[in-house]
């Protein structure tokens, strides 16, 4: 056993409040000039299925060739045409924390992450409250599509919010199957933020497997390589403290990290780790959504945000 189930559970796992009924949007048309993609939800969305452990071959070799990361563009495009207004955050917190000298409010760009558990949301209001970016749950495992993904994906963009999709990784499924499932459900939108792989322990999962550190990293690499080849964007790694300590400390130095730290600043929880996003609360409150919502900040200035986003804008 490489650690106990985490108490640092994201809102994508357990709802903080009863979930309102949610309708699912119709499939979106691809932007003009873009090749048509055959998405899994082009027809009826599949029903969530109970996960069953799937045997995986131990010692799977790493890919012989990995895609080259585009961490910095060769010719950075001017962000003048892609800049959107950055709203100051007006969020509240049901369980406020004193983070000391460096607090979330000291960061210029705030955002949220959401899943089906937030139900119907007023995205335009969320943006005006400070949701300048949103990561939206798309998939987990190899057969589950978040029933609110299509709706949230479209409405966030309509509201002018920069958004990306994330996948909750399931340790009892082959990494390649999970990557293929994500690709089948998340459009290749040139304006989308890089995809996210969410890796953490989940005590609520039917998968009780605890893999070795080497095996965890191997499966992650297979998944991330496949997404990077498909989307042309290096994935972001989201994780929580205990999982990071057991499996990721010192690893994946060339990948951006999104770190959960709801009691202390990331510099205290993840010493030495550079980070792109910080999830500082799982008990956020905002106009535009009922119940609690996860709150995040971007690690940089407003200009830094615009420059980073411009790398992924069409």
Steps between C-alpha positions, in 0.01 A plus 500: 500500500650830391280718717157531651198629306514875473283735700586763240214401269394724216142597442504276193484200734242583767230766479493758776124540466204331329544509125238688298356327196708584197421483134768411248558723201484383141830425326686813393585574141869516419638845415502578130819397330575235763486128415198320633560282802298194584434546870361234729204722584404560137215267585351423841744555783598172667370432848762501777618147571641344813872455465641152522870432546669425171824310490790693353828362384774576749814646359344667196785671313492876474442644152822504299421847370326772692355820360704812543340737747403844379574666830604818317385595152761557229325817389271621776194656343385837616234452764326824407229322300447225756501697823179497695415705804633366829246544778607546859382218724192555716474147637422414860611192694290293737819392678747789465867427567778738600780408259742748651695760304422364152127458462278412204380861479855604414473320165353685204317223317248272669295211367287198586471130428164329471325171436148365501476561875462873446187442289367788292715814515472858377831523318475870414452582869786271600728685263403838643575364848857414402489168314748596229572136425322171565612141489202277427481132582462296183575136574628249747618147446429354160122519476362790705405835347400774741135567405548877532817519291342592167283768659780649709749487212273704273363743758840587644629595156182695422562701819853587388670280760823327405433132561667164486396142572629259762505123539480321834752215467393152603782270605322174410467585129761501227641850444460472123130415536447803721682729258290370211181559699598858581586566134164358390316746725703822507507702175825633360415865556799720410396753766477248784750494783728194518329181623547389860568158650363484857705249703418439865389235745126449525372305799151489341620314192437129441863482385709426807822450306809682622768492234870556542639848437664378177177343375297812582740716300504250213122502466487877523764534229307278260182702557669840472699410189186395317314820594794718403522336158127550442448854635846643437513632857697363792256381770484654846535267801250556785573328829454508878762497780511134601498366144770747402721399791473129415527519123590835346753683717793575271332352191365653176709815528405604145125492565283778646343415836166596652526447874234459765595674825201609707672563834844638410669667205634252238858602586442342842315189380707431188845643576709556192222434250420765241129532437265652246167485689420484870168361619465677831143421601238232460242704688468807280175692466396715208204655330408290199527162672316329784710329763877486518754525222876449467705820475837539328764756406746528213863542607583825327402855417215605274747551216650160576156346471436660162839392373444140617152482349621644169709188445181297468271748326413465135 
